[in-house]
Amino acid sequence: MTCAQLVELVTAFLEGTLDSETERRFVEHLAMCEGCEIYLDQIRRSIDEVGRLRAESLSEETRDRLLDAFRNFPRDS
C-alpha cells in the first residue's frame, strides 16, 4: 500500500469499514511508515478536537468555512 492509498482509506479505517485484507495492508503500512502514522494521529486529534466544539459556539461563517475545508481537503487519486 502506498501513502496516497492510505490517505484515501483513512476514513474507512477509522469507521471500521475496511475489508480484512485491506485493513491488514493498512496496518502493515502504518507499522513501516512513520509519516503515515503521524498523519493518522493528526486526523484522530482533529476529529477529537472538532467533536468538542459546540455548534452554537461557531458563527455561521466559521461553520461554513470549516465544512468547506473538510469537503475540499486535497486527495490524491
Phi and psi in radians as a Rosetta constraint file:
Dihedral C 1 N 2 CA 2 C 2 CIRCULARHARMONIC -1.565 0.35
Dihedral N 2 CA 2 C 2 N 3 CIRCULARHARMONIC 2.915 0.35
Dihedral C 2 N 3 CA 3 C 3 CIRCULARHARMONIC -1.081 0.35
Dihedral N 3 CA 3 C 3 N 4 CIRCULARHARMONIC -0.715 0.35
Dihedral C 3 N 4 CA 4 C 4 CIRCULARHARMONIC -1.085 0.35
Dihedral N 4 CA 4 C 4 N 5 CIRCULARHARMONIC -0.689 0.35
Dihedral C 4 N 5 CA 5 C 5 CIRCULARHARMONIC -1.143 0.35
Dihedral N 5 CA 5 C 5 N 6 CIRCULARHARMONIC -0.707 0.35
Dihedral C 5 N 6 CA 6 C 6 CIRCULARHARMONIC -1.068 0.35
Dihedral N 6 CA 6 C 6 N 7 CIRCULARHARMONIC -0.774 0.35
Dihedral C 6 N 7 CA 7 C 7 CIRCULARHARMONIC -1.027 0.35
Dihedral N 7 CA 7 C 7 N 8 CIRCULARHARMONIC -0.719 0.35
Dihedral C 7 N 8 CA 8 C 8 CIRCULARHARMONIC -1.130 0.35
Dihedral N 8 CA 8 C 8 N 9 CIRCULARHARMONIC -0.487 0.35
Dihedral C 8 N 9 CA 9 C 9 CIRCULARHARMONIC -1.755 0.35
Dihedral N 9 CA 9 C 9 N 10 CIRCULARHARMONIC -0.047 0.35
Dihedral C 9 N 10 CA 10 C 10 CIRCULARHARMONIC -1.058 0.35
Dihedral N 10 CA 10 C 10 N 11 CIRCULARHARMONIC -0.681 0.35
Dihedral C 10 N 11 CA 11 C 11 CIRCULARHARMONIC -1.130 0.35
Dihedral N 11 CA 11 C 11 N 12 CIRCULARHARMONIC -0.798 0.35
Dihedral C 11 N 12 CA 12 C 12 CIRCULARHARMONIC -1.073 0.35
Dihedral N 12 CA 12 C 12 N 13 CIRCULARHARMONIC -0.678 0.35
Dihedral C 12 N 13 CA 13 C 13 CIRCULARHARMONIC -1.074 0.35
Dihedral N 13 CA 13 C 13 N 14 CIRCULARHARMONIC -0.845 0.35
Dihedral C 13 N 14 CA 14 C 14 CIRCULARHARMONIC -1.152 0.35
Dihedral N 14 CA 14 C 14 N 15 CIRCULARHARMONIC -0.508 0.35
Dihedral C 14 N 15 CA 15 C 15 CIRCULARHARMONIC -1.497 0.35
Dihedral N 15 CA 15 C 15 N 16 CIRCULARHARMONIC -0.117 0.35
Dihedral C 15 N 16 CA 16 C 16 CIRCULARHARMONIC 1.286 0.35
Dihedral N 16 CA 16 C 16 N 17 CIRCULARHARMONIC 0.514 0.35
Dihedral C 16 N 17 CA 17 C 17 CIRCULARHARMONIC -1.892 0.35
Dihedral N 17 CA 17 C 17 N 18 CIRCULARHARMONIC 0.123 0.35
Dihedral C 17 N 18 CA 18 C 18 CIRCULARHARMONIC -1.323 0.35
Dihedral N 18 CA 18 C 18 N 19 CIRCULARHARMONIC 2.542 0.35
Dihedral C 18 N 19 CA 19 C 19 CIRCULARHARMONIC -1.199 0.35
Dihedral N 19 CA 19 C 19 N 20 CIRCULARHARMONIC 2.827 0.35
Dihedral C 19 N 20 CA 20 C 20 CIRCULARHARMONIC -1.070 0.35
Dihedral N 20 CA 20 C 20 N 21 CIRCULARHARMONIC -0.667 0.35
Dihedral C 20 N 21 CA 21 C 21 CIRCULARHARMONIC -1.180 0.35
Dihedral N 21 CA 21 C 21 N 22 CIRCULARHARMONIC -0.770 0.35
Dihedral C 21 N 22 CA 22 C 22 CIRCULARHARMONIC -1.169 0.35
Dihedral N 22 CA 22 C 22 N 23 CIRCULARHARMONIC -0.694 0.35
Dihedral C 22 N 23 CA 23 C 23 CIRCULARHARMONIC -1.095 0.35
Dihedral N 23 CA 23 C 23 N 24 CIRCULARHARMONIC -0.694 0.35
Dihedral C 23 N 24 CA 24 C 24 CIRCULARHARMONIC -1.060 0.35
Dihedral N 24 CA 24 C 24 N 25 CIRCULARHARMONIC -0.803 0.35
Dihedral C 24 N 25 CA 25 C 25 CIRCULARHARMONIC -1.137 0.35
Dihedral N 25 CA 25 C 25 N 26 CIRCULARHARMONIC -0.662 0.35
Dihedral C 25 N 26 CA 26 C 26 CIRCULARHARMONIC -1.048 0.35
Dihedral N 26 CA 26 C 26 N 27 CIRCULARHARMONIC -0.901 0.35
Dihedral C 26 N 27 CA 27 C 27 CIRCULARHARMONIC -1.133 0.35
Dihedral N 27 CA 27 C 27 N 28 CIRCULARHARMONIC -0.686 0.35
Dihedral C 27 N 28 CA 28 C 28 CIRCULARHARMONIC -1.071 0.35
Dihedral N 28 CA 28 C 28 N 29 CIRCULARHARMONIC -0.742 0.35
Dihedral C 28 N 29 CA 29 C 29 CIRCULARHARMONIC -1.092 0.35
Dihedral N 29 CA 29 C 29 N 30 CIRCULARHARMONIC -0.773 0.35
Dihedral C 29 N 30 CA 30 C 30 CIRCULARHARMONIC -1.008 0.35
Dihedral N 30 CA 30 C 30 N 31 CIRCULARHARMONIC -0.678 0.35
Dihedral C 30 N 31 CA 31 C 31 CIRCULARHARMONIC -1.136 0.35
Dihedral N 31 CA 31 C 31 N 32 CIRCULARHARMONIC -0.438 0.35
Dihedral C 31 N 32 CA 32 C 32 CIRCULARHARMONIC -1.828 0.35
Dihedral N 32 CA 32 C 32 N 33 CIRCULARHARMONIC -0.168 0.35
Dihedral C 32 N 33 CA 33 C 33 CIRCULARHARMONIC -2.197 0.35
Dihedral N 33 CA 33 C 33 N 34 CIRCULARHARMONIC 1.774 0.35
Dihedral C 33 N 34 CA 34 C 34 CIRCULARHARMONIC -1.089 0.35
Dihedral N 34 CA 34 C 34 N 35 CIRCULARHARMONIC -0.631 0.35
Dihedral C 34 N 35 CA 35 C 35 CIRCULARHARMONIC -1.072 0.35
Dihedral N 35 CA 35 C 35 N 36 CIRCULARHARMONIC -0.759 0.35
Dihedral C 35 N 36 CA 36 C 36 CIRCULARHARMONIC -1.244 0.35
Dihedral N 36 CA 36 C 36 N 37 CIRCULARHARMONIC -0.578 0.35
Dihedral C 36 N 37 CA 37 C 37 CIRCULARHARMONIC -1.111 0.35
Dihedral N 37 CA 37 C 37 N 38 CIRCULARHARMONIC -0.748 0.35
Dihedral C 37 N 38 CA 38 C 38 CIRCULARHARMONIC -1.123 0.35
Dihedral N 38 CA 38 C 38 N 39 CIRCULARHARMONIC -0.763 0.35
Dihedral C 38 N 39 CA 39 C 39 CIRCULARHARMONIC -1.007 0.35
Dihedral N 39 CA 39 C 39 N 40 CIRCULARHARMONIC -0.837 0.35
Dihedral C 39 N 40 CA 40 C 40 CIRCULARHARMONIC -1.060 0.35
Dihedral N 40 CA 40 C 40 N 41 CIRCULARHARMONIC -0.732 0.35
Dihedral C 40 N 41 CA 41 C 41 CIRCULARHARMONIC -1.092 0.35
Dihedral N 41 CA 41 C 41 N 42 CIRCULARHARMONIC -0.712 0.35
Dihedral C 41 N 42 CA 42 C 42 CIRCULARHARMONIC -1.129 0.35
Dihedral N 42 CA 42 C 42 N 43 CIRCULARHARMONIC -0.707 0.35
Dihedral C 42 N 43 CA 43 C 43 CIRCULARHARMONIC -1.100 0.35
Dihedral N 43 CA 43 C 43 N 44 CIRCULARHARMONIC -0.780 0.35
Dihedral C 43 N 44 CA 44 C 44 CIRCULARHARMONIC -1.063 0.35
Dihedral N 44 CA 44 C 44 N 45 CIRCULARHARMONIC -0.748 0.35
Dihedral C 44 N 45 CA 45 C 45 CIRCULARHARMONIC -1.118 0.35
Dihedral N 45 CA 45 C 45 N 46 CIRCULARHARMONIC -0.737 0.35
Dihedral C 45 N 46 CA 46 C 46 CIRCULARHARMONIC -1.062 0.35
Dihedral N 46 CA 46 C 46 N 47 CIRCULARHARMONIC -0.793 0.35
Dihedral C 46 N 47 CA 47 C 47 CIRCULARHARMONIC -1.046 0.35
Dihedral N 47 CA 47 C 47 N 48 CIRCULARHARMONIC -0.772 0.35
Dihedral C 47 N 48 CA 48 C 48 CIRCULARHARMONIC -1.095 0.35
Dihedral N 48 CA 48 C 48 N 49 CIRCULARHARMONIC -0.813 0.35
Dihedral C 48 N 49 CA 49 C 49 CIRCULARHARMONIC -1.177 0.35
Dihedral N 49 CA 49 C 49 N 50 CIRCULARHARMONIC -0.774 0.35
Dihedral C 49 N 50 CA 50 C 50 CIRCULARHARMONIC -1.119 0.35
Dihedral N 50 CA 50 C 50 N 51 CIRCULARHARMONIC -0.621 0.35
Dihedral C 50 N 51 CA 51 C 51 CIRCULARHARMONIC -1.126 0.35
Dihedral N 51 CA 51 C 51 N 52 CIRCULARHARMONIC -0.359 0.35
Dihedral C 51 N 52 CA 52 C 52 CIRCULARHARMONIC -1.448 0.35
Dihedral N 52 CA 52 C 52 N 53 CIRCULARHARMONIC -0.271 0.35
Dihedral C 52 N 53 CA 53 C 53 CIRCULARHARMONIC -1.255 0.35
Dihedral N 53 CA 53 C 53 N 54 CIRCULARHARMONIC 2.462 0.35
Dihedral C 53 N 54 CA 54 C 54 CIRCULARHARMONIC -1.647 0.35
Dihedral N 54 CA 54 C 54 N 55 CIRCULARHARMONIC 2.288 0.35
Dihedral C 54 N 55 CA 55 C 55 CIRCULARHARMONIC -0.935 0.35
Dihedral N 55 CA 55 C 55 N 56 CIRCULARHARMONIC -0.705 0.35
Dihedral C 55 N 56 CA 56 C 56 CIRCULARHARMONIC -1.278 0.35
Dihedral N 56 CA 56 C 56 N 57 CIRCULARHARMONIC -0.187 0.35
Dihedral C 56 N 57 CA 57 C 57 CIRCULARHARMONIC -1.452 0.35
Dihedral N 57 CA 57 C 57 N 58 CIRCULARHARMONIC -0.164 0.35
Dihedral C 57 N 58 CA 58 C 58 CIRCULARHARMONIC -1.772 0.35
Dihedral N 58 CA 58 C 58 N 59 CIRCULARHARMONIC 2.466 0.35
Dihedral C 58 N 59 CA 59 C 59 CIRCULARHARMONIC -1.232 0.35
Dihedral N 59 CA 59 C 59 N 60 CIRCULARHARMONIC 2.795 0.35
Dihedral C 59 N 60 CA 60 C 60 CIRCULARHARMONIC -1.042 0.35
Dihedral N 60 CA 60 C 60 N 61 CIRCULARHARMONIC -0.695 0.35
Dihedral C 60 N 61 CA 61 C 61 CIRCULARHARMONIC -1.114 0.35
Dihedral N 61 CA 61 C 61 N 62 CIRCULARHARMONIC -0.775 0.35
Dihedral C 61 N 62 CA 62 C 62 CIRCULARHARMONIC -1.122 0.35
Dihedral N 62 CA 62 C 62 N 63 CIRCULARHARMONIC -0.751 0.35
Dihedral C 62 N 63 CA 63 C 63 CIRCULARHARMONIC -1.038 0.35
Dihedral N 63 CA 63 C 63 N 64 CIRCULARHARMONIC -0.817 0.35
Dihedral C 63 N 64 CA 64 C 64 CIRCULARHARMONIC -1.112 0.35
Dihedral N 64 CA 64 C 64 N 65 CIRCULARHARMONIC -0.700 0.35
Dihedral C 64 N 65 CA 65 C 65 CIRCULARHARMONIC -1.145 0.35
Dihedral N 65 CA 65 C 65 N 66 CIRCULARHARMONIC -0.693 0.35
Dihedral C 65 N 66 CA 66 C 66 CIRCULARHARMONIC -1.133 0.35
Dihedral N 66 CA 66 C 66 N 67 CIRCULARHARMONIC -0.795 0.35
Dihedral C 66 N 67 CA 67 C 67 CIRCULARHARMONIC -1.096 0.35
Dihedral N 67 CA 67 C 67 N 68 CIRCULARHARMONIC -0.728 0.35
Dihedral C 67 N 68 CA 68 C 68 CIRCULARHARMONIC -1.074 0.35
Dihedral N 68 CA 68 C 68 N 69 CIRCULARHARMONIC -0.698 0.35
Dihedral C 68 N 69 CA 69 C 69 CIRCULARHARMONIC -1.072 0.35
Dihedral N 69 CA 69 C 69 N 70 CIRCULARHARMONIC -0.715 0.35
Dihedral C 69 N 70 CA 70 C 70 CIRCULARHARMONIC -1.277 0.35
Dihedral N 70 CA 70 C 70 N 71 CIRCULARHARMONIC -0.662 0.35
Dihedral C 70 N 71 CA 71 C 71 CIRCULARHARMONIC -1.154 0.35
Dihedral N 71 CA 71 C 71 N 72 CIRCULARHARMONIC -0.622 0.35
Dihedral C 71 N 72 CA 72 C 72 CIRCULARHARMONIC -1.801 0.35
Dihedral N 72 CA 72 C 72 N 73 CIRCULARHARMONIC 0.291 0.35
Dihedral C 72 N 73 CA 73 C 73 CIRCULARHARMONIC -1.014 0.35
Dihedral N 73 CA 73 C 73 N 74 CIRCULARHARMONIC 2.248 0.35
Dihedral C 73 N 74 CA 74 C 74 CIRCULARHARMONIC -1.045 0.35
Dihedral N 74 CA 74 C 74 N 75 CIRCULARHARMONIC 2.371 0.35
Dihedral C 74 N 75 CA 75 C 75 CIRCULARHARMONIC -2.258 0.35
Dihedral N 75 CA 75 C 75 N 76 CIRCULARHARMONIC 2.381 0.35
Dihedral C 75 N 76 CA 76 C 76 CIRCULARHARMONIC -1.527 0.35
Dihedral N 76 CA 76 C 76 N 77 CIRCULARHARMONIC 2.383 0.35
